[in-house]
Amino acid sequence: MLVHIYGTIDSSGKSWCPDCIVSHPHIEAIKPIIDERQDEKEIYFIDIPEDWDKRSAYKNNPILKEKRVPTLIYFLNGREMGRIVEDEMSTLDAVKEFIEQIYED
């Protein structure tokens, strides 16, 4: 399972999060790769409002341990197997490489 955590996108299609704006096209680009190779991998999207704070359920969640957006996390059998965050998602090649590693497992 993949979990993509990102800054909420407003009605104009823009996020409050600059790194999310950069990474969003890369996430869109990998969706067909995931669909094509779909076995049991699914992608879930969690949007984070701009006013999130330390009381946020995502920051305090013992599984997500979310501190930064955007984040892409890969879970296998309930265990985190990989994570890329913020500027690590700034290029399509980096996101594709992360996805390719998942499919090698």
C-alpha positions as CSV (number, residue, x, y, z in Angstrom):
1,M,0.0,0.0,0.0
2,L,1.2,3.5,-0.8
3,V,0.1,6.5,1.2
4,H,0.6,10.0,-0.3
5,I,0.3,12.8,2.2
6,Y,0.1,16.2,0.7
7,G,-1.0,19.8,1.3
8,T,-4.7,20.4,0.5
9,I,-5.3,21.5,-3.1
10,D,-7.7,24.4,-3.4
11,S,-10.4,25.0,-6.0
12,S,-7.8,26.6,-8.4
13,G,-5.8,23.4,-8.3
14,K,-3.0,24.8,-6.2
15,S,-1.7,23.6,-2.9
16,W,-0.5,25.8,0.0
17,C,2.6,23.6,0.1
18,P,5.4,24.6,-2.4
19,D,7.0,21.1,-2.3
20,C,3.6,19.6,-3.0
21,I,3.1,21.8,-6.1
22,V,6.5,20.5,-7.4
23,S,5.8,16.9,-6.6
24,H,2.1,16.7,-7.7
25,P,2.8,16.1,-11.4
26,H,5.2,13.3,-10.5
27,I,2.6,11.6,-8.5
28,E,0.1,12.0,-11.3
29,A,2.8,10.5,-13.7
30,I,3.3,7.4,-11.6
31,K,-0.4,6.5,-11.3
32,P,-0.5,4.7,-14.7
33,I,2.6,2.8,-13.6
34,I,0.9,1.6,-10.5
35,D,-2.4,0.8,-12.4
36,E,-0.4,-1.1,-15.0
37,R,1.4,-3.2,-12.4
38,Q,-1.5,-3.4,-9.9
39,D,-1.3,-6.5,-7.9
40,E,-2.1,-5.7,-4.3
41,K,-0.6,-2.3,-4.2
42,E,-3.0,0.6,-3.8
43,I,-2.4,4.3,-3.3
44,Y,-4.2,6.3,-0.7
45,F,-4.3,10.1,-0.6
46,I,-4.4,12.1,2.6
47,D,-4.7,15.9,2.3
48,I,-3.3,18.1,5.0
49,P,-4.9,21.5,5.6
50,E,-2.6,24.5,5.8
51,D,-3.4,25.2,9.4
52,W,-2.2,21.8,10.7
53,D,-0.3,21.9,13.9
54,K,1.2,19.7,16.6
55,R,-2.2,18.4,17.6
56,S,-2.7,17.0,14.1
57,A,-3.9,13.4,14.1
58,Y,-1.4,12.8,11.3
59,K,1.6,14.1,13.3
60,N,0.6,12.1,16.3
61,N,-0.3,8.9,14.5
62,P,2.1,6.2,15.6
63,I,2.0,4.5,12.1
64,L,2.3,7.6,9.8
65,K,4.6,9.7,12.1
66,E,4.0,12.5,9.7
67,K,6.2,15.6,10.1
68,R,6.5,16.9,6.5
69,V,4.5,17.2,3.4
70,P,4.6,15.9,0.8
71,T,5.4,12.4,1.8
72,L,5.0,9.1,0.0
73,I,5.1,6.0,2.2
74,Y,5.2,2.3,1.2
75,F,3.7,-0.2,3.6
76,L,3.9,-4.0,3.2
77,N,1.8,-6.2,5.6
78,G,1.3,-3.2,7.9
79,R,5.0,-2.4,8.2
80,E,6.7,0.7,6.7
81,M,9.1,-0.4,4.0
82,G,10.1,3.0,2.5
83,R,9.4,6.7,2.6
84,I,10.4,9.7,0.6
85,V,9.6,13.3,1.7
86,E,9.6,16.9,0.5
87,D,12.4,17.7,-1.9
88,E,13.2,13.9,-2.3
89,M,10.1,14.0,-4.5
90,S,11.2,17.0,-6.6
91,T,12.0,15.0,-9.7
92,L,10.0,12.5,-11.6
93,D,13.1,10.2,-11.8
94,A,13.3,10.1,-8.0
95,V,9.6,9.2,-7.6
96,K,9.9,6.6,-10.3
97,E,13.0,5.1,-8.7
98,F,11.1,4.8,-5.4
99,I,8.2,3.1,-7.2
100,E,10.5,0.7,-9.1
101,Q,12.1,-0.3,-5.8
102,I,8.7,-1.2,-4.5
103,Y,8.0,-3.5,-7.4
104,E,11.3,-5.2,-7.0
105,D,10.1,-6.4,-3.5
